[in-house]
Amino acid sequence: MYRSPFEVTLLVEDHPCEVMKIISLTGLKASVENVKLGEQTTDHIVSFEKEIGKNEVLKLKSNNVKVLKLSETKVWVRTSGCAVCRILYTSDVVVEKIKVLKERTLLYTLLVPASSSFKEFLTKLSKEGVKVTVLNVSEISSAELTKRQMEILQLAYKLGYFNDERGITLSQLADKLGVSAPTLEEILRRALRKVVKYYLDKH
């Protein structure tokens, strides 16, 4: 079993997400670049492979969700959140990437701190009737990220610190963690450097 943080790629079928249904209605290929999970709502930044016109935007808006066109190929979509989004919000995992393969089939790339967290996450999905296939698991060496660094990165991500419009400031995040802002900045800098090195070495 994996004791240090690991990255996992999941194929999720029978997905109940409204956004995925909406994307399929446009007939265009798309991927979800970013997801901000909340208790009541879920925000998705959806990137289309081709330029989207007024008709596609109208199709998106006709589905009882909030839609804002960000660019010729990108939209922001807010929904009330599905069962999978709620599980992601309450689970100890970090969403790295989501790719829509077809209406109810998605490819997820997740960062997971421990095997126990992952098992609990899979159990919750199974109870919701979601079919999950683990395609790949790769361990991140404990020499790369410490447990504390992983915890801080997860919290920063979940609270929107890395979003374009930050959901939380460095000082606010430092207060939650009980450390000074300069200390937190240094921890984040070191952790992010390790993460970047990990991905550059991998790719």
PAKOLTI-441149 format. One record per residue (C-alpha): x, y, z; residue in three letters. Coordinates in pm, 1 decimal, always signed. Example, Ala and Ser with C-alpha at 12.3 -4.5 7.8 and 13.67 -1.06 7.14 Angstrom:
<nodes>
east: +1230.0	north: -450.0	up: +780.0	residu: ala;
east: +1367.0	north: -106.0	up: +714.0	residu: ser;
</nodes>
This chain:
<nodes>
east: +0.0	north: +0.0	up: +0.0	residu: met;
east: +110.3	north: +357.6	up: -61.1	residu: tyr;
east: +222.9	north: +544.3	up: +250.9	residu: arg;
east: +340.4	north: +864.5	up: +88.7	residu: ser;
east: +133.9	north: +1094.1	up: -137.0	residu: pro;
east: +47.9	north: +954.3	up: -478.5	residu: phe;
east: -112.6	north: +1058.7	up: -803.2	residu: glu;
east: -397.2	north: +850.0	up: -939.1	residu: val;
east: -581.2	north: +847.2	up: -1272.4	residu: thr;
east: -943.3	north: +733.3	up: -1254.3	residu: leu;
east: -1199.9	north: +652.4	up: -1520.0	residu: leu;
east: -1538.5	north: +753.7	up: -1378.5	residu: val;
east: -1849.3	north: +623.0	up: -1555.5	residu: glu;
east: -2219.9	north: +684.8	up: -1486.8	residu: asp;
east: -2120.7	north: +1031.4	up: -1362.1	residu: his;
east: -2419.0	north: +1239.1	up: -1243.3	residu: pro;
east: -2262.8	north: +1581.5	up: -1309.4	residu: cys;
east: -2488.2	north: +1833.8	up: -1482.4	residu: glu;
east: -2193.0	north: +2012.1	up: -1645.0	residu: val;
east: -2090.6	north: +1697.0	up: -1831.3	residu: met;
east: -2439.4	north: +1659.2	up: -1973.1	residu: lys;
east: -2431.2	north: +2024.7	up: -2078.2	residu: ile;
east: -2095.1	north: +1986.0	up: -2253.3	residu: ile;
east: -2222.0	north: +1686.1	up: -2449.8	residu: ser;
east: -2523.1	north: +1890.6	up: -2568.1	residu: leu;
east: -2293.3	north: +2132.8	up: -2750.7	residu: thr;
east: -2144.7	north: +1847.6	up: -2952.9	residu: gly;
east: -1797.2	north: +1991.8	up: -2894.0	residu: leu;
east: -1496.1	north: +1834.4	up: -2725.8	residu: lys;
east: -1401.8	north: +1996.3	up: -2397.2	residu: ala;
east: -1209.7	north: +1950.4	up: -2077.1	residu: ser;
east: -1261.7	north: +2092.2	up: -1730.3	residu: val;
east: -952.6	north: +2297.1	up: -1649.3	residu: glu;
east: -1039.1	north: +2387.2	up: -1294.3	residu: asn;
east: -1298.9	north: +2295.4	up: -1035.4	residu: val;
east: -1373.9	north: +2492.2	up: -721.0	residu: lys;
east: -1572.5	north: +2277.8	up: -484.3	residu: leu;
east: -1808.7	north: +2425.1	up: -226.1	residu: gly;
east: -2073.8	north: +2300.3	up: +14.2	residu: glu;
east: -2364.7	north: +2430.4	up: -195.1	residu: gln;
east: -2214.8	north: +2504.6	up: -538.6	residu: thr;
east: -1943.2	north: +2385.2	up: -772.9	residu: thr;
east: -1762.8	north: +2612.9	up: -1019.8	residu: asp;
east: -1612.8	north: +2464.8	up: -1337.3	residu: his;
east: -1382.3	north: +2633.0	up: -1586.1	residu: ile;
east: -1457.0	north: +2452.3	up: -1911.4	residu: val;
east: -1219.6	north: +2476.3	up: -2205.9	residu: ser;
east: -1348.7	north: +2378.2	up: -2552.3	residu: phe;
east: -1124.0	north: +2259.6	up: -2834.7	residu: glu;
east: -1304.7	north: +2485.1	up: -3081.2	residu: lys;
east: -1449.6	north: +2833.7	up: -3059.9	residu: glu;
east: -1796.3	north: +2838.9	up: -2904.4	residu: ile;
east: -2067.8	north: +3055.2	up: -3053.9	residu: gly;
east: -2394.9	north: +3201.7	up: -2926.9	residu: lys;
east: -2588.1	north: +2880.6	up: -2992.8	residu: asn;
east: -2354.9	north: +2675.1	up: -2774.4	residu: glu;
east: -2368.8	north: +2932.5	up: -2494.6	residu: val;
east: -2751.5	north: +2934.8	up: -2514.5	residu: leu;
east: -2754.7	north: +2555.8	up: -2484.5	residu: lys;
east: -2541.9	north: +2583.0	up: -2173.5	residu: leu;
east: -2761.9	north: +2855.2	up: -2023.7	residu: lys;
east: -3084.2	north: +2666.3	up: -2087.9	residu: ser;
east: -2993.7	north: +2405.9	up: -1828.6	residu: asn;
east: -3065.0	north: +2591.4	up: -1507.5	residu: asn;
east: -2701.1	north: +2671.3	up: -1438.5	residu: val;
east: -2504.0	north: +2996.0	up: -1432.3	residu: lys;
east: -2275.6	north: +3040.1	up: -1732.6	residu: val;
east: -2024.7	north: +3313.3	up: -1812.7	residu: leu;
east: -1821.8	north: +3319.7	up: -2134.7	residu: lys;
east: -1460.2	north: +3395.2	up: -2045.0	residu: leu;
east: -1307.4	north: +3377.2	up: -2393.8	residu: ser;
east: -1377.0	north: +3234.4	up: -2741.2	residu: glu;
east: -1308.2	north: +2881.2	up: -2614.8	residu: thr;
east: -1362.1	north: +2902.4	up: -2239.7	residu: lys;
east: -1664.1	north: +2933.0	up: -2008.2	residu: val;
east: -1724.1	north: +2944.3	up: -1635.4	residu: trp;
east: -2013.6	north: +2724.4	up: -1520.6	residu: val;
east: -2167.9	north: +2717.9	up: -1173.4	residu: arg;
east: -2398.7	north: +2435.4	up: -1064.5	residu: thr;
east: -2549.3	north: +2322.0	up: -736.6	residu: ser;
east: -2299.6	north: +2035.6	up: -742.7	residu: gly;
east: -2354.3	north: +1663.1	up: -790.4	residu: cys;
east: -2289.5	north: +1367.7	up: -559.9	residu: ala;
east: -1936.7	north: +1323.8	up: -697.3	residu: val;
east: -1853.3	north: +1692.2	up: -640.2	residu: cys;
east: -1978.3	north: +1668.0	up: -282.3	residu: arg;
east: -1766.1	north: +1357.3	up: -223.5	residu: ile;
east: -1461.6	north: +1534.3	up: -368.5	residu: leu;
east: -1529.2	north: +1834.3	up: -142.8	residu: tyr;
east: -1547.0	north: +1623.9	up: +174.7	residu: thr;
east: -1269.0	north: +1379.1	up: +84.6	residu: ser;
east: -897.3	north: +1413.1	up: +147.7	residu: asp;
east: -800.9	north: +1435.9	up: -220.6	residu: val;
east: -696.3	north: +1718.5	up: -453.8	residu: val;
east: -835.1	north: +1740.7	up: -808.4	residu: val;
east: -554.1	north: +1807.6	up: -1056.9	residu: glu;
east: -729.2	north: +1756.6	up: -1388.4	residu: lys;
east: -1062.6	north: +1644.3	up: -1532.3	residu: ile;
east: -1119.4	north: +1539.5	up: -1892.4	residu: lys;
east: -1465.5	north: +1475.7	up: -2037.6	residu: val;
east: -1454.8	north: +1165.0	up: -2258.2	residu: leu;
east: -1829.3	north: +1148.3	up: -2321.8	residu: lys;
east: -2150.6	north: +1260.0	up: -2149.5	residu: glu;
east: -2121.8	north: +1053.7	up: -1831.2	residu: arg;
east: -1761.8	north: +934.8	up: -1857.5	residu: thr;
east: -1473.9	north: +1137.7	up: -1716.8	residu: leu;
east: -1103.8	north: +1098.5	up: -1661.7	residu: leu;
east: -982.6	north: +1233.3	up: -1326.0	residu: tyr;
east: -626.0	north: +1296.3	up: -1213.4	residu: thr;
east: -605.6	north: +1328.1	up: -835.6	residu: leu;
east: -340.9	north: +1385.4	up: -571.5	residu: leu;
east: -402.5	north: +1161.2	up: -270.1	residu: val;
east: -215.4	north: +1186.1	up: +62.4	residu: pro;
east: -261.0	north: +822.7	up: +174.5	residu: ala;
east: -411.0	north: +486.4	up: +78.6	residu: ser;
east: -673.2	north: +509.8	up: +354.6	residu: ser;
east: -804.2	north: +838.4	up: +207.9	residu: ser;
east: -823.7	north: +680.6	up: -136.3	residu: phe;
east: -1010.4	north: +370.0	up: -14.9	residu: lys;
east: -1261.6	north: +587.7	up: +166.5	residu: glu;
east: -1307.2	north: +801.9	up: -145.3	residu: phe;
east: -1371.0	north: +495.5	up: -366.5	residu: leu;
east: -1619.6	north: +352.5	up: -114.3	residu: thr;
east: -1819.0	north: +675.8	up: -114.0	residu: lys;
east: -1831.3	north: +681.5	up: -495.9	residu: leu;
east: -1944.0	north: +318.5	up: -506.8	residu: ser;
east: -2231.9	north: +392.0	up: -267.8	residu: lys;
east: -2352.5	north: +660.7	up: -509.8	residu: glu;
east: -2364.5	north: +406.3	up: -793.9	residu: gly;
east: -2069.2	north: +561.5	up: -975.8	residu: val;
east: -1849.9	north: +315.5	up: -1166.8	residu: lys;
east: -1479.4	north: +379.3	up: -1105.5	residu: val;
east: -1178.4	north: +215.8	up: -1273.1	residu: thr;
east: -827.6	north: +291.7	up: -1145.2	residu: val;
east: -610.1	north: +332.5	up: -1455.5	residu: leu;
east: -281.6	north: +441.5	up: -1302.6	residu: asn;
east: -121.4	north: +502.6	up: -964.1	residu: val;
east: +220.0	north: +663.3	up: -924.1	residu: ser;
east: +379.1	north: +733.6	up: -589.0	residu: glu;
east: +531.9	north: +1070.3	up: -510.6	residu: ile;
east: +846.0	north: +1005.1	up: -313.3	residu: ser;
east: +832.6	north: +1116.2	up: +48.2	residu: ser;
east: +1160.4	north: +1291.9	up: -28.0	residu: ala;
east: +964.6	north: +1513.4	up: -265.7	residu: glu;
east: +680.3	north: +1633.5	up: -44.5	residu: leu;
east: +654.2	north: +1615.4	up: +333.9	residu: thr;
east: +320.8	north: +1537.2	up: +497.9	residu: lys;
east: +298.7	north: +1895.4	up: +624.2	residu: arg;
east: +368.8	north: +2038.4	up: +278.7	residu: gln;
east: +100.2	north: +1816.0	up: +127.2	residu: met;
east: -153.2	north: +1919.5	up: +394.6	residu: glu;
east: -80.7	north: +2288.8	up: +336.2	residu: ile;
east: -100.9	north: +2257.4	up: -43.5	residu: leu;
east: -432.3	north: +2070.6	up: -14.8	residu: gln;
east: -583.8	north: +2330.1	up: +215.4	residu: leu;
east: -455.4	north: +2618.6	up: +1.0	residu: ala;
east: -604.3	north: +2454.9	up: -309.6	residu: tyr;
east: -941.6	north: +2375.7	up: -150.6	residu: lys;
east: -979.0	north: +2729.3	up: -14.4	residu: leu;
east: -902.9	north: +2884.8	up: -354.3	residu: gly;
east: -557.7	north: +3029.0	up: -285.0	residu: tyr;
east: -435.7	north: +2926.5	up: -632.5	residu: phe;
east: -743.9	north: +3053.6	up: -818.6	residu: asn;
east: -717.2	north: +3353.7	up: -1053.6	residu: asp;
east: -941.1	north: +3541.5	up: -811.9	residu: glu;
east: -807.0	north: +3417.5	up: -482.2	residu: arg;
east: -1062.4	north: +3273.5	up: -242.4	residu: gly;
east: -827.6	north: +3334.5	up: +49.7	residu: ile;
east: -524.5	north: +3556.7	up: +111.3	residu: thr;
east: -184.8	north: +3440.0	up: +231.3	residu: leu;
east: -245.1	north: +3605.3	up: +571.0	residu: ser;
east: -587.7	north: +3442.6	up: +611.1	residu: gln;
east: -445.7	north: +3102.5	up: +519.3	residu: leu;
east: -157.1	north: +3153.6	up: +762.5	residu: ala;
east: -408.8	north: +3233.2	up: +1040.3	residu: asp;
east: -597.3	north: +2909.0	up: +970.9	residu: lys;
east: -273.5	north: +2710.8	up: +987.5	residu: leu;
east: -143.3	north: +2892.4	up: +1294.1	residu: gly;
east: +177.7	north: +3015.0	up: +1131.6	residu: val;
east: +308.3	north: +3355.4	up: +1026.5	residu: ser;
east: +254.6	north: +3474.9	up: +668.9	residu: ala;
east: +631.6	north: +3478.8	up: +590.6	residu: pro;
east: +666.7	north: +3122.4	up: +723.8	residu: thr;
east: +372.5	north: +3002.4	up: +515.1	residu: leu;
east: +509.8	north: +3176.3	up: +206.0	residu: glu;
east: +838.6	north: +2989.6	up: +249.8	residu: glu;
east: +661.4	north: +2653.2	up: +302.4	residu: ile;
east: +449.8	north: +2708.0	up: -9.5	residu: leu;
east: +752.8	north: +2814.2	up: -213.5	residu: arg;
east: +948.1	north: +2501.6	up: -117.8	residu: arg;
east: +650.2	north: +2271.4	up: -168.9	residu: ala;
east: +563.0	north: +2418.3	up: -509.2	residu: leu;
east: +925.9	north: +2393.1	up: -619.3	residu: arg;
east: +916.9	north: +2020.7	up: -535.8	residu: lys;
east: +587.3	north: +1973.3	up: -719.7	residu: val;
east: +720.8	north: +2152.6	up: -1030.0	residu: val;
east: +1039.0	north: +1942.1	up: -1018.1	residu: lys;
east: +829.8	north: +1624.6	up: -988.9	residu: tyr;
east: +627.6	north: +1711.4	up: -1299.9	residu: tyr;
east: +927.6	north: +1827.7	up: -1502.8	residu: leu;
east: +1112.7	north: +1505.1	up: -1418.9	residu: asp;
east: +803.8	north: +1300.8	up: -1502.6	residu: lys;
east: +731.5	north: +1471.5	up: -1834.0	residu: his;
</nodes>
